[in-house]
């Protein structure tokens, strides 16, 4: 199992210099990854007045401050992005970091705030179509080969985006979604990993191992191909590595390959540097 730190892209973490400090501390303390949120306003009522940082700028600062840990977003809402611009951002970061990018994608939300505030589509069916078409285009752009495409939502005429990503054939693609909703996990089965949230264990709460096993069995039932597949689960664990291990071990045994350390979304200090640094410096759960 590998271990990552999860931070929002607002509050203290809107500053790229702060995120660089977090990334360097995580690498020094033995963590394996740093993942940041990708929001424009998040929940407008809850986050009103807070500063936000662009996640790809934040991750650029993290890449320059580190040499080993994996870097990415959890998750990027592909339906509200232009795939060609997003492909450029990811490929540039993959080059800068020496091939350390993980690309996690989903619908994102809250939909009314993150999409509706800007006149973007909000219908779930349309967002799902934009997500699938966008993912297909991203993979093709990252190949470095010419792309011509005429789809329901996007049109491309003989475009080659260079450089291709350092990682071949592309960076790992993880798909987010709420379990037990089945469609996001069927989508994940077509890619390289799943980053589920659970209706029974919201952001920061530790999921039940039985649900993790059920989810993984469902993904395997719909999985195509023989390549590796990551299952990323997360929550808040205590600073004591042995106590943290006791929480994480049942999830590892259930098939999870990453533990993503994240603070409770409804708890104090979600976007404050000091408590996050304390947890980072204590180190990941004991093996």
Phi and psi in degrees as a GROMACS rama.xvg file:
@    title "Ramachandran Plot"
@    xaxis  label "Phi"
@    yaxis  label "Psi"
@TYPE xy
-111.759  162.742  UNK-2
-131.897  132.023  UNK-3
-129.27  162.786  UNK-4
-107.867  138.759  UNK-5
-121.15  126.063  UNK-6
-135.356  150.741  UNK-7
-74.4057  169.156  UNK-8
-104.733  32.5651  UNK-9
-139.483  177.55  UNK-10
67.6832  -138.741  UNK-11
-57.7424  -29.1755  UNK-12
-87.9005  9.01067  UNK-13
-74.7253  -15.6179  UNK-14
-92.9491  118.6  UNK-15
-56.6922  -31.9692  UNK-16
-67.028  -35.4335  UNK-17
-67.4587  -42.0649  UNK-18
-66.0255  -37.2497  UNK-19
-60.3188  -41.0956  UNK-20
-63.8436  -42.9489  UNK-21
-61.3194  -44.9945  UNK-22
-63.2028  -44.6709  UNK-23
-63.5988  -40.5703  UNK-24
-65.3955  -39.9126  UNK-25
-64.4998  -43.3123  UNK-26
-63.7863  -43.0725  UNK-27
-64.4217  -35.5078  UNK-28
-82.8956  -3.02839  UNK-29
98.235  10.3868  UNK-30
-74.4734  160.265  UNK-31
-105.537  -11.9049  UNK-32
-160.94  158.594  UNK-33
-131.951  125.27  UNK-34
-124.734  136.188  UNK-35
-118.275  155.278  UNK-36
-72.6076  161.069  UNK-37
-128.278  86.9405  UNK-38
-129.509  151.708  UNK-39
-96.0081  -46.852  UNK-40
-131.158  -15.736  UNK-41
55.9163  -129.989  UNK-42
-88.6455  108.434  UNK-43
-59.7784  -38.2248  UNK-44
-68.1393  -43.378  UNK-45
-74.092  -34.5788  UNK-46
-107.098  11.8211  UNK-47
-56.9615  134.158  UNK-48
88.9719  -6.90132  UNK-49
-87.7404  152.687  UNK-50
-83.232  143.401  UNK-51
-120.406  148.093  UNK-52
-115.369  148.049  UNK-53
-68.2037  127.197  UNK-54
-62.1269  -32.9102  UNK-55
-75.1798  -29.5536  UNK-56
-69.5531  -40.4935  UNK-57
-62.253  -42.768  UNK-58
-70.8543  -28.7942  UNK-59
-62.416  -44.2479  UNK-60
-62.0846  -40.132  UNK-61
-64.259  -39.7435  UNK-62
-64.2036  -39.6682  UNK-63
-69.759  -21.0182  UNK-64
-95.3771  -2.28017  UNK-65
-136.812  171.256  UNK-66
-136.838  -8.66929  UNK-67
-125.553  -43.965  UNK-68
-70.056  151.716  UNK-69
-76.4044  151.077  UNK-70
-135.825  141.994  UNK-71
179.629  -176.19  UNK-72
-104.862  152.642  UNK-73
-136.346  94.048  UNK-74
-124.788  164.08  UNK-75
-88.4254  126.32  UNK-76
-78.5434  89.9691  UNK-77
-55.7517  -35.4436  UNK-78
-61.9939  -21.974  UNK-79
-102.163  17.8313  UNK-80
-119.699  152.482  UNK-81
-83.9807  118.847  UNK-82
-56.7776  -36.4697  UNK-83
-68.6553  -37.7142  UNK-84
-68.7152  -41.8646  UNK-85
-63.5979  -40.4266  UNK-86
-59.6119  -41.1245  UNK-87
-62.1237  -45.1304  UNK-88
-61.3252  -46.822  UNK-89
-66.8654  -43.0581  UNK-90
-64.6928  -38.159  UNK-91
-64.468  -43.8152  UNK-92
-67.5797  -36.3676  UNK-93
-63.5123  -38.9251  UNK-94
-67.3015  -47.8321  UNK-95
-59.7114  -39.2342  UNK-96
-86.9396  -3.69652  UNK-97
73.3908  34.1319  UNK-98
82.11  42.9331  UNK-99
-113.298  11.6768  UNK-100
-84.4781  137.483  UNK-101
-113.998  131.639  UNK-102
-106.607  114.17  UNK-103
-109.662  133.435  UNK-104
-132.002  155.2  UNK-105
-171.162  -168.756  UNK-106
-79.7955  -31.7531  UNK-107
75.3953  179.699  UNK-108
168.764  179.307  UNK-109
-63.7308  134.745  UNK-110
-62.5013  -41.6469  UNK-111
-61.674  -39.0904  UNK-112
-82.6098  -46.581  UNK-113
-78.4706  -26.7998  UNK-114
-109.556  -55.2632  UNK-115
-60.4096  -32.7284  UNK-116
-60.2668  -23.6709  UNK-117
-113.222  15.2661  UNK-118
73.103  17.9946  UNK-119
-82.4025  160.161  UNK-120
-59.4201  146.969  UNK-121
-124.634  -5.07083  UNK-122
-70.1432  125.756  UNK-123
-54.4746  -39.3304  UNK-124
-62.711  -42.8016  UNK-125
-66.5268  -42.0161  UNK-126
-63.1462  -39.098  UNK-127
-64.7858  -39.7022  UNK-128
-63.3357  -43.1829  UNK-129
-63.6955  -37.999  UNK-130
-63.7332  -50.205  UNK-131
-66.54  -42.2181  UNK-132
-67.591  -39.5591  UNK-133
-64.2154  -41.8363  UNK-134
-61.3137  -42.1354  UNK-135
-61.4934  -43.9312  UNK-136
-65.0951  -41.5168  UNK-137
-57.3919  -48.7128  UNK-138
-59.4603  -38.8936  UNK-139
-71.1096  -41.8975  UNK-140
-60.7671  -44.2469  UNK-141
-64.4338  -17.1582  UNK-142
-70.5476  -22.0021  UNK-143
79.6955  7.46152  UNK-144
-100.68  161.079  UNK-145
-61.8193  142.195  UNK-146
-123.051  125.011  UNK-147
-127.37  131.129  UNK-148
-152.493  137.058  UNK-149
-133.811  104.094  UNK-150
-119.612  -169.252  UNK-151
-67.5173  -33.8193  UNK-152
-122.741  -16.6605  UNK-153
-132.566  150.47  UNK-154
-137.555  132.234  UNK-155
-135.573  135.378  UNK-156
-120.692  99.5957  UNK-157
49.2977  65.3329  UNK-158
-116.549  133.642  UNK-159
-121.072  119.975  UNK-160
-101.282  117.761  UNK-161
-124.28  146.886  UNK-162
-78.016  157.835  UNK-163
-68.0534  167.135  UNK-164
-65.6031  150.057  UNK-165
-61.9789  -44.1645  UNK-166
-74.2927  135.289  UNK-167
-118.039  137.094  UNK-168
-78.2706  -8.48  UNK-169
-175.026  168.979  UNK-170
-63.1548  153.905  UNK-171
-57.7808  139.08  UNK-172
-113.664  118.323  UNK-173
-107.784  147.635  UNK-174
-118.115  130.775  UNK-175
-97.1522  160.825  UNK-176
168.358  165.761  UNK-177
-91.4578  128.036  UNK-178
-93.0025  135.908  UNK-179
-96.5724  25.0528  UNK-180
-63.2533  125.632  UNK-181
-79.9518  -40.9437  UNK-182
-55.3936  -43.163  UNK-183
-61.7009  -33.2089  UNK-184
-78.509  -27.2832  UNK-185
-67.0848  -38.1307  UNK-186
-63.4836  -45.4358  UNK-187
-58.1609  -36.0146  UNK-188
-62.362  -20.2664  UNK-189
-86.3382  -7.90829  UNK-190
-119.232  -139.666  UNK-191
-115.062  -2.82619  UNK-192
179.82  166.396  UNK-193
-126.436  139.351  UNK-194
-124.343  77.2585  UNK-195
-80.8003  145.464  UNK-196
-102.113  158.668  UNK-197
-120.124  134.02  UNK-198
-57.9077  -29.4421  UNK-199
-88.4735  -7.51743  UNK-200
-150.254  88.2853  UNK-201
-70.2237  177.414  UNK-202
-49.5869  120.629  UNK-203
100.72  -19.9682  UNK-204
-88.7781  143.737  UNK-205
-79.0508  126.717  UNK-206
-74.4233  162.235  UNK-207
-80.0697  136.051  UNK-208
-61.0369  -33.8266  UNK-209
-64.1692  -37.4055  UNK-210
-68.9289  -35.8202  UNK-211
-63.4829  -43.2681  UNK-212
-63.222  -41.1907  UNK-213
-62.9593  -44.3564  UNK-214
-62.024  -47.0941  UNK-215
-64.0362  -37.7593  UNK-216
-63.0492  -38.3805  UNK-217
-66.2796  -43.5926  UNK-218
-62.1046  -44.915  UNK-219
-61.8201  -33.6701  UNK-220
-63.358  -30.4657  UNK-221
-107.549  4.16781  UNK-222
-71.6817  137.368  UNK-223
-115.353  132.555  UNK-224
94.7273  172.256  UNK-225
-112.253  0.966373  UNK-226
-69.058  169.065  UNK-227
-64.5853  152.105  UNK-228
-138.055  126.268  UNK-229
-97.5488  140.914  UNK-230
-121.469  115.199  UNK-231
-105.957  118.6  UNK-232
-123.951  161.599  UNK-233
-157.968  176.637  UNK-234
166.313  -169.368  UNK-235
-104.296  127.808  UNK-236
-119.321  159.088  UNK-237
-70.1027  163.116  UNK-238
-69.1207  -26.7432  UNK-239
-67.2647  119.05  UNK-240
-60.4687  -34.5111  UNK-241
-71.4315  -41.1869  UNK-242
-64.9641  -38.5032  UNK-243
-64.4437  -39.1072  UNK-244
-60.3143  -38.7128  UNK-245
-64.9034  -28.7022  UNK-246
-77.6142  -41.3985  UNK-247
-80.773  -32.3544  UNK-248
-55.5009  -44.1844  UNK-249
-61.8326  -30.3272  UNK-250
-75.2687  -37.6412  UNK-251
-61.8691  -44.5684  UNK-252
-65.3629  -25.9784  UNK-253
-78.998  -9.67535  UNK-254
119.984  -2.26513  UNK-255
-66.4173  140.642  UNK-256
-108.659  -17.4183  UNK-257
-130.689  140.498  UNK-258
-108.362  122.389  UNK-259
-106.802  107.105  UNK-260
-76.3781  118.123  UNK-261
-141.748  146.652  UNK-262
-83.1344  154.889  UNK-263
-58.8955  129.75  UNK-264
-64.1969  -30.2561  UNK-265
-95.8073  2.67746  UNK-266
-94.4781  176.013  UNK-267
-75.7676  151.777  UNK-268
78.3441  15.2084  UNK-269
-55.5364  -43.2467  UNK-270
-114.539  27.7286  UNK-271
-107.735  138.374  UNK-272
-68.5539  -44.1055  UNK-273
-57.6773  -51.0956  UNK-274
-66.4377  -32.6169  UNK-275
-67.0938  -43.5049  UNK-276
-62.5728  -39.6112  UNK-277
-59.4833  -43.8744  UNK-278
-68.392  -39.7492  UNK-279
-60.0369  -47.8874  UNK-280
-67.7752  -22.4096  UNK-281
-71.9372  -18.9192  UNK-282
91.8977  164.847  UNK-283
-71.5553  168.129  UNK-284
-55.3283  147.563  UNK-285
-62.8105  146.85  UNK-286
